[in-house]
Amino acid sequence: MPEDARVVKSISYAEELSFNKMLLFVQYIQMYCERDFDVIYLPKQGPVRGVCPAKNYQLPIRKLQESHRNAHNHKYVRREKSFDL
């Protein structure tokens, strides 16, 4: 999860963070805290604004059982990429 690496990098930074870097740090912490850890998604396959990331299949992800959410996203993102070939 990229937020983890960004948070660790910011915390372990030897010098004082600039204002912009502090704002980014707060955004990373916010993303980390808001993440739904009941379901783990592959990179770039997590829900976007609560719906499936595949453009042609914008199903609200909360309607699916937790055990089916990541498989659903993976299937339709893969399908979308295959049509682009």
HUPEJO-V497580 format. One line per field, one symbol per residue. ss: DSSP state (H for helix, E for strand, L for the rest). phi: phi as a letter, one per 40 degrees, with the letter a starting at -180 (. if undefined). A space follows every 50 residues. Layout:
# HUPEJO-V497580
ss=???
phi=???
This chain:
# HUPEJO-V497580
ss=LHHHHHHHHHHLLLLLLLHHHHHHHHHHHHHHHHLLLLLLLLLLLLLELL ELLLLLLLLEHHHLLHHHHHHHHHHHHHHHHHHHL
phi=.ccdccccccccccccccdcccccdcccccccccccccbbbcdgbccbfg bdccccaccccccccdcbcccccdccccccccccc
